[in-house]
Structures are given as structure tokens and as C-alpha cells.
């Protein structure tokens, strides 16, 4: 008795769909189910990404302790108080959040994108009214522990990934693609400009613009967006006194570094005194007595240059480059467009932040307040970044499980074990096709 007579419904279904299904249904479904169960959390994690993030967090922990022990000793009577009670707590909470978001299927969060957008808009409006006024800007709520701008960066990536991957979205259309895109981005960046927080605006515009282009926008759309961004930048510089001061200082420093602002001069001093191999961990002098502004956050890369030298700073840059490469690889392996765009957006979010921070420290662009991802001291910034990493790991996990499940199902469909004689044989559909091909070859 042939396999076709034993399982006629399976053969018929295979012929209609064009897919080869396992003939011995007593065993094959168990193989598929066992595959899904056996791919555990650790086994499906992207190990290179975990290693890269772990190294960056470790370097960050060392540098945060180096830049806060004196401050902690003076204000709290213990050199480890800030590091142990604040930074390590923030790191632990961020790791827990990363683990949770890596466990949950990233597609689950797609339905919450509109709600996240509404919450973010509410928080951005609230910070302009009730926010803490620090250095002439309102950027934080609840005593500085919550920065809606950080939430806005993440929300833009999530919402753009959901919107651009929708079947009804016509990305290459001017009316139904570019105009709605500009309206969405404008809705987010206008309240951020009012804070003002120009660095966050730049991050959102670069990240969202790159996602829109990668989703299939036309080249002239990108050119038009660049013109709009340039025009907006000119308006901000002309209307915001602090932005105009920083721009004028930057232009003057291009021809004469001594004309740069105080922050830039101290950063240059840090790198010059660090040399190739640095003074050693904890030996920086620029971080004391406020010589280097915000050494534990915005200027932490300058401290890396002074303590670890050009070699240490180059190693950190290399880690960020590898992070970006791995993030794009995860995006390519994603099982759907939403996952691909989400991974690209989250990768670009980290890449743009790191690029801008390092560029400021290297005096390539005008100075601006921006933390270095994974390394700078912080709460909401680190939390949002690690949540993004968790979602990237979820994209990778879903792709890995799908790939392994597909491979095992193919193995189960191609080779079956007979119950009577325990010999291997091809499935009935494949054998039938092979027989028909032999018959067609006969003269």
C-alpha cells in the first residue's frame, strides 16, 4: 500500500498548495512543536549583539565611576554612593527591561504605536508647561528623572516602523507618502523645538528620514526633506540666541581653535593630555572642579580620551561601528517589513546619538548636550536605549526560531521513517513527482 492511499488528504492538499507536507502525521507535527519548545531564550539570542552591548555597558560603568567618585565623596561622604545607588540601579533596571522586551514578540507592540504617540505628545506638551527649568530649557519632568525627548525618539521609530510597513502606506507618493510623513515628524519636533532641545530634533529628523528613505521613498523626496531641514536649521539659528552663539563660536574655531567656546577648549585639552594610551583609568584631571562640563554625561567621551587615550577611544568607536553592522544584519534577517524597519530605526537611533556626541567631542560640529549611548550616566536615556536593544533582540529571536522551525519541517517533510521496516524513504509527494519526471523522460 502506497503513502498516497494511506494519506490521500495530505497529498491532495500538497498538490493544491505546492508545499510538501510530512506523510507520517503521527511524528512530523511533534517535530515542529518540539523545535519551537527547544529553542530557548538564551539559545535564540543574538550573541554578538549581547556581547557588544555588554562591553559598552562595562566600559560605561568604569567611566561613570571614574567621573563621579569625587562628586560622590564630596556630596554623600562615600566615593561609591552615586555609582552603586544610582548608576548600577539604572543599569539593572534597564537590563530587566531589555530582557522583558527581548522575550515578548516585537509584533505585539505594533498595536500600541498610536497610543505611544499620543502619550508622547502629551508628555512633550506637559514638559513645556510644567517642566524643570534648567539652563534656560524645559526638558525634564519629576525632578529631572523623566525626559520626554528620550521617549519621543523611541516612539518615532516604533510608529514609523508600524506606519511605513502598513500595506496601505504609499511611501513613494508625494500626497499620500511624503506629506503625511512630514506632518507626523512635525507634530513631534515642534514641541521639542519649543523646549528648546535642538539635538533631539536633529536625532529624530535624521532617524525618521533614513527610515522613510529605506522604506522606498524617492530620491527627490530625500532632497526635498534635506532642503526643509536646512531651512529649519537656519531659522532656529537666527531666532534662538543660544544656538546663534554656539554657531558663531564653532565658525570661529574652524580657523583658530583658541576662539572656540570653553567646552570645546576643555575637550581638546583632554584629548591632547591623554595622548595615545591615556593617563590610566581614574587619572583624568579635567573632570575635577568643573574644568570639563558634565564629565559623567555629555563629555564622558573626552574623559575616555584622557584616561584611555586615542587607543581606548578608538576601541569605543569600533564597538559602535560593529553595533551598527550587527543591527543592520538583524534587520535583513527579520521575518517581516515591520521588524526590518524597527531594527533599522533602533540601530540608527543609537548610531546617530553616538555619532553626534563623538563629533561634538572632536569639535567637528557645534557643541550640544547629548549623552553617549550605553556609556553616559543617566536614567531615562539608558532605559530607552536598552528597551530598543531588547526589541532588536526580539526581532532576531523571532527570525532565528522561524529559521530553525522551517529547517526542521523541511527535514521532516523530506525524510520519513517507515513503521513497518524502519527504512528511510522520500515522502509520497516527492516520490510521485520524481516518478512523473522519469516517465516524461522515457522515449
Buried (B, 14 or more C-beta within 10 A) or exposed (E): EEBBEEBEEBBEEBEEEEEBBBBBEEEBEEBBEEBEEEBEEEEBBBEBBBEBBEBBBEBBBBBBBBBBBBBBBEEEEEBBBBBEEBBBEBBEBBBEBBBEBBEBEBBEBBEEBEEBBEBBBEBBEBBBEEBBEEEEBBBBBEEEEBBBBBBBBBBBBBBBBBBBBEEEBEBEBEEEBBEBBBEBBEEBBEBBBBBBBBBBBBBBBBBBBBBBBBBBBBEEBBEBBEEBBEEBBEEBBEEBEEBEEBBBBBEBBEEEEEBBBEBBBBBBBBBEBBEEEBBEBBEBBBBEEEBBBBBBBBBBBBBBBBBBBBEBBEBBBEBBEBBBEBBBBBBEBBBBBBBBBBBBBBBBBBBBBBBBBBBBBBBEBBBBBBBBBBBBBBBBBBBBBBBBBBBBBBBBBBBBBBBBBEEBBEEBBEEBEEEEEEEEBBBBBBBBBEEEEEEEEEE
